[in-house]
Amino acid sequence: MTFWMGALALLASGTAQAQTCELHIWPSETYRGMKMSGLGMFGGALGGVIDQAANKGRVATITDRMHDDLSPEAQVEALRAADAAGMLGLTGYTIVVEPAVPSDAAAKADPAVGQALRTMQASLKAGRRLSDATTPCYAELVGGELFYVRKPLVGTNLFAKWTFRDFGRDGGVKPRSFPGQVKNPLAIFPAKMPDQVDAATADLRDAYARGFAEYVAKKVRGASHFPAEKNRTHRD
């Protein structure tokens, strides 16, 4: 009897060790920009409208640069380099990269993309998984809007949004959700001279990485319902 109990315990331990845990990551394709001059800051509603019209072309150029310098692939690379799973207390989780969350513009241009985005939004609201993964040990990190803002007297900042959804290790039906937005200053982006291009790209990506670290610290670990332990591995 003792032998069989020991064998069963060993088998159960091996099963736990072999459990697969996954962190699914959706980067973002939503890039926005806003530049305000003194007119927009101090000219009231009319000044804001004039300022917006005057900067329309420049903002479009900046969002194009954001897409080039902080593409969905670059976002994933930055999150991997930062050890996103470890920072979220998910040490040992396998990262699974999902297609980028499409922008509203892409959704309007393509009915199929629009339907996919609506389905995704409905699943988020209902607390359902966004992927077809069936592993019980499961979590999601969903990228949101990436917003470039330049204001006089305030400076230039990158606002970034994420939503971390933790379904736990046992396939819980409803996830614990941690939405949040943070901002970080930009020193060089966008490049003003050709010899600043590489530095500007690095500046934008660094702001994104710093933003994620701040998001985790303030919006995830700082949330009252986040577990107290620093690391929750899939072998616990």
C-alpha positions as CSV (number, residue, x, y, z in Angstrom):
1,M,0.0,0.0,0.0
2,T,2.8,2.4,0.9
3,F,4.5,1.7,-2.4
4,W,1.4,2.5,-4.5
5,M,0.7,5.6,-2.5
6,G,4.3,6.7,-3.2
7,A,3.9,5.9,-6.9
8,L,0.7,7.9,-7.2
9,A,2.3,10.9,-5.4
10,L,5.2,10.8,-7.8
11,L,2.9,10.6,-10.8
12,A,0.9,13.5,-9.5
13,S,4.1,15.5,-8.9
14,G,5.3,14.8,-12.5
15,T,2.0,15.9,-13.9
16,A,2.2,19.2,-12.0
17,Q,5.7,19.7,-13.2
18,A,4.7,19.1,-16.8
19,Q,1.7,21.5,-16.7
20,T,1.9,24.0,-19.5
21,C,1.2,27.6,-18.6
22,E,0.8,30.3,-21.3
23,L,0.8,34.1,-21.5
24,H,-0.8,35.2,-24.7
25,I,0.3,38.7,-25.9
26,W,-1.6,40.9,-28.3
27,P,0.4,43.9,-29.5
28,S,-1.4,47.0,-30.7
29,E,-1.8,48.7,-34.1
30,T,-3.6,51.8,-32.7
31,Y,-1.3,54.8,-33.0
32,R,-2.5,58.3,-32.3
33,G,-0.9,61.7,-32.1
34,M,-1.6,65.1,-30.8
35,K,0.5,68.3,-31.1
36,M,-0.6,71.5,-29.5
37,S,0.8,75.0,-30.0
38,G,0.3,78.0,-27.8
39,L,-2.8,78.7,-29.8
40,G,-4.3,75.4,-29.0
41,M,-3.3,75.6,-25.3
42,F,-4.6,79.2,-24.7
43,G,-6.9,80.0,-27.6
44,G,-10.0,78.3,-26.2
45,A,-12.2,76.0,-28.3
46,L,-11.6,77.9,-31.5
47,G,-7.9,77.9,-31.0
48,G,-8.0,74.2,-30.4
49,V,-9.8,73.6,-33.7
50,I,-7.4,75.8,-35.6
51,D,-4.4,74.2,-34.0
52,Q,-5.7,70.7,-34.8
53,A,-6.1,71.6,-38.4
54,A,-2.7,73.2,-38.7
55,N,-1.0,70.1,-37.3
56,K,-3.1,67.5,-39.1
57,G,-0.4,66.6,-41.5
58,R,2.4,66.6,-38.9
59,V,0.4,64.3,-36.6
60,A,-0.2,61.9,-39.5
61,T,3.5,61.8,-40.2
62,I,4.3,61.1,-36.5
63,T,1.8,58.2,-36.3
64,D,3.4,56.7,-39.4
65,R,6.8,57.0,-37.7
66,M,5.3,55.4,-34.6
67,H,4.1,52.5,-36.7
68,D,7.5,52.1,-38.2
69,D,9.5,52.5,-35.0
70,L,7.2,50.7,-32.6
71,S,5.5,48.1,-34.8
72,P,3.7,45.2,-33.3
73,E,6.8,43.1,-33.8
74,A,8.9,45.7,-32.0
75,Q,6.4,45.8,-29.1
76,V,6.7,42.1,-28.6
77,E,10.5,42.2,-28.8
78,A,10.5,44.9,-26.1
79,L,8.2,42.9,-23.9
80,R,10.3,39.8,-24.3
81,A,13.5,41.7,-23.5
82,A,11.8,43.1,-20.4
83,D,10.8,39.6,-19.3
84,A,7.1,40.5,-19.3
85,A,6.0,37.2,-17.9
86,G,8.4,37.4,-15.0
87,M,7.4,41.0,-14.3
88,L,3.8,39.9,-14.1
89,G,4.6,37.2,-11.6
90,L,4.3,34.5,-14.2
91,T,7.8,33.0,-14.2
92,G,8.0,29.9,-16.4
93,Y,5.0,30.8,-18.5
94,T,5.4,30.2,-22.3
95,I,4.7,33.4,-24.3
96,V,2.3,33.0,-27.2
97,V,2.2,35.9,-29.6
98,E,-1.3,36.7,-31.1
99,P,-2.2,38.9,-34.0
100,A,-2.1,42.6,-33.2
101,V,-5.2,44.3,-32.0
102,P,-6.4,46.2,-35.2
103,S,-7.0,50.0,-35.2
104,D,-10.5,51.5,-35.5
105,A,-9.5,52.7,-38.9
106,A,-8.6,49.2,-40.1
107,A,-11.9,47.9,-38.7
108,K,-13.8,50.5,-40.6
109,A,-12.0,49.8,-43.8
110,D,-12.4,46.0,-43.7
111,P,-15.7,44.4,-42.5
112,A,-14.0,41.2,-41.6
113,V,-11.5,43.1,-39.4
114,G,-14.3,45.1,-37.9
115,Q,-16.2,41.9,-37.0
116,A,-13.1,40.4,-35.4
117,L,-12.5,43.6,-33.3
118,R,-16.2,43.6,-32.1
119,T,-15.9,39.9,-31.2
120,M,-12.7,40.7,-29.3
121,Q,-14.3,43.6,-27.4
122,A,-17.4,41.5,-26.5
123,S,-15.1,38.7,-25.1
124,L,-13.2,41.3,-23.1
125,K,-16.4,42.7,-21.6
126,A,-17.8,39.2,-20.9
127,G,-14.6,37.9,-19.3
128,R,-14.0,35.2,-21.9
129,R,-10.7,34.1,-23.2
130,L,-9.6,35.9,-26.4
131,S,-7.8,32.9,-27.8
132,D,-8.8,29.3,-28.4
133,A,-6.2,28.0,-25.9
134,T,-7.5,25.3,-23.6
135,T,-4.6,25.0,-21.1
136,P,-6.0,25.7,-17.6
137,C,-2.9,27.7,-16.6
138,Y,-3.5,30.8,-18.7
139,A,-3.1,34.6,-18.8
140,E,-3.4,37.4,-21.4
141,L,-1.7,40.8,-22.0
142,V,-3.6,43.0,-24.4
143,G,-2.0,46.1,-25.9
144,G,-4.1,49.2,-26.3
145,E,-3.7,52.7,-27.7
146,L,-0.2,54.2,-28.2
147,F,-0.7,57.9,-28.0
148,Y,2.0,60.6,-28.8
149,V,1.3,63.9,-27.1
150,R,3.2,67.1,-27.4
151,K,2.2,70.2,-25.4
152,P,4.0,73.5,-24.7
153,L,5.3,73.7,-21.1
154,V,4.5,70.0,-20.6
155,G,6.8,68.4,-23.2
156,T,6.5,65.3,-25.3
157,N,5.1,62.0,-23.9
158,L,4.1,58.5,-25.0
159,F,0.9,57.3,-23.4
160,A,0.5,53.5,-23.6
161,K,-2.3,51.2,-22.5
162,W,-2.4,47.6,-21.6
163,T,-4.8,45.2,-20.0
164,F,-3.5,42.2,-18.1
165,R,-6.0,39.4,-17.6
166,D,-5.1,36.5,-15.3
167,F,-7.2,33.4,-15.5
168,G,-5.2,31.6,-12.8
169,R,-3.7,28.1,-12.9
170,D,-6.9,26.1,-12.7
171,G,-8.9,27.4,-15.6
172,G,-11.0,29.9,-13.7
173,V,-14.0,31.1,-15.7
174,K,-13.6,34.8,-14.9
175,P,-10.2,36.5,-15.1
176,R,-8.8,39.1,-12.8
177,S,-8.4,42.1,-15.1
178,F,-5.9,45.0,-14.7
179,P,-6.5,47.8,-17.3
180,G,-4.3,50.8,-17.2
181,Q,-2.6,53.7,-19.0
182,V,0.8,55.3,-18.2
183,K,2.9,58.0,-19.8
184,N,6.6,58.4,-20.2
185,P,8.6,61.3,-21.6
186,L,10.2,61.3,-25.1
187,A,13.6,63.1,-25.4
188,I,14.4,62.7,-29.2
189,F,11.4,61.1,-31.0
190,P,10.4,62.1,-33.6
191,A,13.8,62.6,-35.3
192,K,14.3,66.1,-36.6
193,M,17.5,65.3,-38.5
194,P,18.6,62.2,-40.5
195,D,21.4,61.4,-38.1
196,Q,18.8,61.2,-35.3
197,V,16.7,58.4,-36.8
198,D,18.3,55.5,-34.9
199,A,18.4,57.5,-31.6
200,A,14.7,58.5,-32.0
201,T,13.7,54.9,-32.6
202,A,15.5,53.8,-29.5
203,D,13.9,56.7,-27.6
204,L,10.4,55.6,-28.5
205,R,11.0,51.9,-27.7
206,D,12.7,52.8,-24.4
207,A,9.6,54.9,-23.5
208,Y,7.4,51.9,-24.3
209,A,9.5,49.6,-22.2
210,R,9.6,52.0,-19.3
211,G,5.9,52.5,-19.6
212,F,5.3,48.7,-19.3
213,A,7.4,48.5,-16.2
214,E,5.4,51.5,-14.7
215,Y,2.1,49.9,-15.7
216,V,3.0,46.7,-13.9
217,A,4.2,48.5,-10.8
218,K,1.2,50.9,-10.5
219,K,-1.7,49.2,-12.3
220,V,-1.1,45.5,-11.7
221,R,1.0,45.1,-8.5
222,G,-0.4,48.3,-7.1
223,A,-3.9,47.0,-7.4
224,S,-5.5,45.9,-4.2
225,H,-6.6,42.5,-5.5
226,F,-3.2,41.5,-7.0
227,P,-1.6,38.5,-5.1
228,A,1.0,39.5,-2.5
229,E,3.6,37.1,-3.6
230,K,6.3,38.4,-6.0
231,N,6.5,35.3,-8.2
232,R,3.8,32.8,-8.9
233,T,5.4,30.0,-11.0
234,H,3.5,27.2,-12.7
235,R,5.4,24.8,-10.5
236,D,4.1,26.1,-7.2
